[in-house]
Amino acid sequence: MKKGKLLLNWQKEPVGVHLGGNTVFIIKNQQKQFFSDKQMLTCFYQENGLQDADLTDAVLCRANLTGANLKGACLTGANLKGACLTGADLTGAYLYGVNLIEANLEGVNLEGAVLTGAKLTGANLTGSVLTGANLRNAILYRANLYCANLEGADLYNAFLNFANLYGTNHDKNTIWPTGFNKSRLSS
């Protein structure tokens, strides 16, 4: 995994946060604001290029990361509350304890991702691929997993109260929380 500090390249009038290369975050309100490398609030993602990036503890609340390439990225402890990651690729990403409350993860590829202790309350995971993902101790309260692929996913001790599991794909290798009522899986 590539490691490195996020660099801010402010010009006379700051218009965004540059992460190197062609990856640019634009500040929504265009006001002159100074953010630390972990306080990029309300930003829009323009181009892919965060594969294997180290975004540990980054604050990306309400960020638009639609279609982003975050394969193998480390987002441990990051705050992505209300972020839009529709169609993003987070294959093999590390998301220990990440805050994805009310995030839009529709159609996201999280195959083999580590989401241990992730907060996914109210998150939309419709049609997402969670094949082989580690969701141990994750909080999926009121999360929408409609038609998500949970084959081989580890949901041991995950909190699934009021989660929509209708139409999910699962198999004999899917590990459910102790005492989980599998009748909730009827499709």
N, C-alpha and C positions, 0 to 999 in steps of 0.2 A: 504494500500500500504506500502510495506517495504521501509524504508528510511535508508540511510547510505552512507557514503562517499566511493568512489572507492579507493581501496588500491593498491599501487604499491609495488610489491615485486621484487626488482632488486637483482640479484645475482652478482657475479664477472663480468660476461659478460651478460648483459641483453638480453633476447631473447623474452620478451613479457611483457604484462601488465596483472596481475592476478586480477580478480574481486571477488575472493573468491570461495571456492568449487573447482569444476573442470573446471570452465570457464576461458579460456585463450585466450588472443589476442596475435598474433605473429606479430612482426614488420617485414614488408616485406623485407626491405633492410638489416636486421641483423646488422646495424651499431649501435654503442653505442650512444643512444640518450636518453635524459631525457625528458619525457612528464609529464605535470601536469595531474591530473585525468580527465581533460576535453580536452586534446589535443592528443587523440589517433588516429593519422593519419595513413592512409594506412595500415590497419590491417586486419587480417583474423580471422574469428570466428570459433572456433573448436567445441564447444559443446553448447547444449542448457542450459538454466538455468537462464534467465534474467526475468522470470515472476515476475511481480509486482516491478521490479527494478526502482529506482529513477535515471534516467540518464538526469536530467534537465540540459540544456545548454551543454551537452556533444558534443565534436567534433569527429565525426566518418566518416569523408569524405572518400569516396571510400572504406569503410569497406565492407567485405564480411560477411553478416549475413544471408546467405542462410539457410532457414529452422529454423531460430531461434524462440524460444518460448519467445515472448515479451508480452504475455497476460497481460493486465492491467498495463503495464509499463508506467512510466511518462517520456516522451521525449520532454517535453515542451521546446521550444527554441533551441533544438538540431540541429546540422548541420550534415546532412547525404547526402550532395551533392555527387552525383555519386555513392552512396552506392548500393550494391546488396542485396536485401532482398527477393529474389525469394522464394516463398513458405513459407515465415515466417508467424507466427501467432501473429497478433497485435490486437486481439479481445479486445475491451474495453480499448484500450491504449489511453493515453492523449498525443496528438501531437500538442498542441497549437503553432502556429507560427513556426513549424518545417521547416527546409530547406531540401526538398527532390528533389531539382532541378536535372534533368537528372538521377534520381535514377531508378533502376530496381525493380519494385514492382509486377512483373508478378506472378499471382496466390496467392497473399498475402491475408490473411483474416484480413480485417479491420472492421468487423462487430461491430457496436456500438462504433467505435472509434471516438474520438473528434479531428478533423483536422481543427478547426477554424483558419483561417488566414494562413494555410499551404502554402508553396511555392512548387508547383509541376510542374513547367515549364519543358516541355520536358520529364516528367516522364513516364515510361512504366507501366501502370496498367492493361495490358491485362489479362482478366479472373479473375481479383481481385474481392473479395466480399466486397462491401461497404454498405451492408444492414444496414439501420438505422444509418449510419455514419453521423456526423455533419461536413459538408464541407463549412459552412458559411464563406464568404469572402476569400475562398481558391483561389489560382491562379493556374489554370489548363491550361495555355496557351500552345498550342501544345502538350498537354499530350495525351497519347494513352490509351483510355479506352475501346478498342475493347473487346466486350463480357463481360464487367464488370457488376456486379450485383449492381444496384443502387436502388433497391426496398426500399422505405422508407427513402432514403438518403435526407438530407437537404442541398441543393446547393444554398440557398438564397444568392444573391449577389456574387456568385462565378464567377470568370472570366474564361469563357470557349472558348474564341476566338481560332479558329483553332484546337480545341481539336477533336480527333477522337472518336466519340460516336457511331460508327457503331456497331450494334449488341448488344448494352447494354440492360440489363433487367431493367425495371422500372415499377412502378405501380402508382395507384392514390395517394399514400401517398408520392411519390417522390416530393420534393419541388424544383422547378426550379428557376433560377434567373428571376427577373422581365423582361418581354419583350423577354424571350428566345423563339426562333423559334423551335418549336417541330418537324418541318419537317426535321430537321437535324438528327432525331432519326430513320429514315426509315432503316429497316434491310433487 
